Amino acid sequence: MRVALYARVSTKDKGQDTENQLAQLREYCQRQGWTVYREYVDLVSGKASANRPEFQELFAAASRCEFDLVLFWSLDRFSREGVLETLQHLQRLNAAGVNWKSFTEQYLDSCGAFRDAVLAILATIAKQERIRLSERIVAGLERARAHGRRGGRPRVVTNREKVRELRAAGQSFGSIAKELGLAKTTVARIAAT
């Protein structure tokens, strides 16, 4: 089996070193008779996958089926983006035909007997997280309305007559938009009325 190792420490984890994780992961692979295909190492926070170049490369290689399994030391080393996003990462690996396994959390193993149960639990937790997020957004909007605040973009005050006057003088939509600080589409819409 070809295995990709993923290790991560945050820049805030003073004194931490990915080598602590990698040494155990390498040893485990050796005991299993697995081949380490490549080691992916990020030295950044696990809160945003977009900021982790090796994490992105891991998924690009997974989509090309370059390895069979991703082995990480623990789920929080793999991702700290929240349950929903982490579940989506694991499902992306599954969709690419790549298994995944946590070294320290033996129940987090897409090859094991509890794979479907673990994914169902993670999916349920992710669903609850989405519901709570939605509830917090609604509560925040209601609170803002109660304090007299309106949602959406602030209204742009436009001098419609000035737009029509400039257009009648032969100016292009682009030049009018630039002069008045409007979007071209707004200028075109006003000129058409």
Secondary structure, DSSP 8 states (H G I E B T S, - for coil): -EEEEEEE--TTSTT--HHHHHHHHHHHHHHHT-EEEEEEEE-S-SS-GGG-HHHHHHHHHHHTT--SEEEES-HHHH--S-HHHHHHHHHHHHHTT-EEEESS-TT-BTTSTTHHHHHHHHHHHHHHHHHHHHHHHHHHHHHHHHTT---SS------HHHHHHHHHTT--HHHHHHHHT--HHHHHHHHH-
